Structure formats: structure tokens, C-alpha cells
Amino acid sequence: MFPGIIAAIICDKIIVHQPKWDYFKFGTYSFVLGVTCYIFLQFIQYFFDLLFSYYFSFKTIQWSNLAIWHVISNGNITTKPSEVFQATVLSLPVAYFSSFVVNYKILNKISQLLRVSDKYGDENLYSFYLNAKEIDWIYIRDIENNLTYEGKVFSYSENDTIQEIVLSDVTVYSYRDSEEYYSIPSLYLCKKMGSLIIESIPKNSQEIENEPKTTETIT
């Protein structure tokens, strides 16, 4: 289980998911990822067996099976420290590959292409929206306090009761008349669920706003 635990810890840190994994999910994912690490290790071992047989021109290939598979054949768990170490080394690429598949919705995209499901992912729309590639500069409307925040998304998180977001290069406006109040390097917002309105700023609008102003000299 040790390689699977390491892989599950890494996945938990880099996969966008809500809510947090409970003990049952973490244990299940640790088991699945651990088995995946040993399967990859077995394929690598078979590759070297094939390469060794080809190099020495053996007529038959001597396949080497991992000791961990003895649990299937005779019910006894036989472990070798070298196998555990090698599988633990593989836990890093396995965790990164699994996180890539989840974060980029590979299974969901395949399901949509096959018209099996229209589900976009496991996280809610708040995280899904802010995690989109096209979301960079945004407006946050705080209607209750008559404020509008313009800034670049730096980080965000949420739980069952609150939504948090950090913006950089922030300009604060009045919500009602868009009067500019002040500008600051960064801003942290923490609000109860559903109290913020987030709008994406088109790239063209941002580029025009950031263009240097020119002055004409009348002669």
C-alpha cells in the first residue's frame, strides 16, 4: 500500500476536487494507485525480460513475475523491499498521469465524444469556471457592498460554506456608477457561498485598457 499512499497524497494536492476525500475514498484511491504502480513495474520488468532474451538470442523468454502477485495465486502476500522501493519511485509519474487525466477531464471528454455522458467533471461550477484556461482577468461584483473588483486570478478555494479568491493587480470601483476608488497589488476576498458575481474580461478589452495613452500636440 505504501506506493499507493504516496501517489494518493500527491493526487490529493494537485487534483481540483471538492469536497475533500474522506477516509474511505483515500483508502480506495491508495489501493487502486498502488496496484497501478505495481502493474507499471511489471510491464517494465517484462520489457527488460524481452530485451534480455533478444540480446542473448534465447529461444524462449523467461518471464519474471513480481512477488506481490503471489497474493492472487496462493493468498500469501510476499513482498520484496526492492519491489516496494521501485513501485514507490513509480508512484510519482503515476500520480502525475492520474492527475492529468482528472484535471483535464480526459475521461469526460471521451464520454462526451461517444455521447455517453455530458458531465463536465467532479468539482462544482465555481472551481470549474475559474480553472478554465480562458479565465484570466475578471470582474467580481460585490453588490451588497457596492463594490466591483477588477483583477487577475491568482488563486482560489472553497468549502461547504465560503468561497475564497485572491486577485493581483487589483482596481476597485463603485458598483453603481463605476467610479474608480483605488488600486492595490493584491486582494483577498472571502464570502459566503453564492454571494459573488464573477465576470470574465475579454482579452481585447484588457489590451485596450492597458495600451499607453497618447497625447496630441496642437500647433
N, C-alpha and C positions, 0 to 999 in steps of 0.2 A: 504493500500500500504506500510505501514511502515515496516512490516516484510520482504516484497519482496525487498524493497530498501536496507535493511541491508544485506540480502542474496546476492543481486546483487553486492554490494560493495565488499563483501568477495570473491565472484567468480571472479570478475574483477582483484583482487590482486593475486590470486593463479592459475588461468587458463592461460595456454600458448595460447595466441591468438594474431593475427596480421591481420589487423590494429586494433587500439583502437576502442572500441564501441562508436558509435555516440549516440545522444540523443534518437533517435527512438529505436535503439536496446536496450539501457539501460532501457528505459521505458517498452519495451515489456518484457524483461527478468525479470524486477522487478515485473510486473503483474503476469507472469507465476510462478515465485518463490514464490510470496506472496500467490497465490491460492494454491500452493503445500503445503505451511506451514499450511494453514487452513485445507486442506484435511487431512494431517497427524494429526492435532489436533482433527479433527472429528473422525478419526479412534481410537485415544486414548480414546476419550470420549465414543465411542461405546464399547470399551473394558471394561472400568470401569462400564458401564451400565450392560453389560453381567455378569461381576464379581459380581456386587452388587445384581443382580437378582438371581444368583446361590447361593450366600452366604445366602440370606434371603429366599430362596425357593419360589420366586414369580412364579405364574403360567404364567403370561405374562411379557414380558420385556418392560419397559418404556424407549424408546429410546430418548436420548437428542440431539437435533439438535442445532448447533451453530446459534447465532443470525445473523451472517453475511450472511447466506443463504437466509434471507428474501428478499434480492435484486432480487433473482430469482422468488420468489413466488408473491411478490406484488410490486416490483420495488423500494422499500424503503430500503436504506442502514441503518441497525440497528447495531450499534457497542456496545460492552461491553468492558470497559477498561481491564477486566480480560482476555478476549479472545485475545485482541491485545497483551497484555503482554506475554501470553502463546505462541502465534504464533511467537512473536519476539524471545523468548527463543529457539523455534524450528528452527529459521532461520539459526542458526549456523550449526547443523547437516545436514540440507537440503542443505546448501551451500557446505559443505564438500563432501556430497554424490554426488551432481551435478558435482562438480569439479573433483571428482574421475572418474566419468563416462566419462567426456570430456577428461581429461588428459591422461587416459589410453585407450582411443579410444574404449570403450566398444561397442557403437552402430556401429562403423565402423567395428570392428572385427566380430560382429554378422552378419552384412550385407555381409561381405566377406565370412563367412561360408555358408550363404544362397545364395551366388553368386548373390546378388542384386547389389553390388557396389564394386569397387576396390579403392575407395577414401580412403586415409590414414588419413586425418584429415583436420582441417581448417587452421592451420598455414602453412607457407611456408617451403621449404625443409631445409633452414638454421636452423631454430628453431627445426624442426622435427629431423634433423640429430644430432644436439648437445644435444637434450633431450633424445636420446636413451640410454638405460642402459649400453650398451657395450662401449659407448664413454666416456673415462676417460682421458688417456694420448694421446696427439695429436701433430702432426707437423703442423705448419702454415707456408706456403710458401709465402713470400713476394718477388716475382720475381723482381718487379720494383726497390727495394732497395737492391737486392742481399742478402737477409736475410732469415734464417729459424729459427723459434721459436719452441722449444720443451718444453712442459709443461702440467700441469694438468688443465683441465677445471674447473674454479671457478664460473664464471657467464658470461652471455651474454645477449645481447638485440639488437634490430634493429628497424629502422623506414623506411620510404619510400626512404631515400637517403643514410643512413650509416648503417654499421654493427659494433657492439662493442663486445669485448670479453676480459675477464680478465683471465690470466693464473697464476698458482702458481708453485713454484719450476722450474723456467724457465732457460733454457740454450739456448744461441743464437749462431747460426752457420752461416757460409758463405753458401749461396745457391749453388754456383757453385762448390766449392771444399769441402764443409762440414767441413771447418776449424772452430774449436771452438773458439769463441771470449771471452765470459764471462758468468757467471751465476748470477742470481738475485732471490730474494724470490718471487716477483710477477711482473706482467707486464700487462699494459692496452693498447689495440690496438683499434683504431678507423679508419676505412677505408670506402671508398665509396662502394656501392653495387657491388658485384661480383669481387672485386679486390684481395680477399684472396683465397688461395687454402688450404683446411683443410684435413689432412690425419690422420686416426686413427692408433695409435701404438699398435701392437699386444701385449697381456699381456706377452707372452713368451719372446719377445724381451725386454720388460721393466724389467722383472725379471732377465734376464741375465745381463743387463746393470747395475742393482743395486746390483748384487752379489759382495761381497768383494773380492778384488784381492788377490791372494796368491803368495808368493814368495818361490822359491825352493833354498835350500842351497846346493851348490856343495861341496862335500868333497873329 
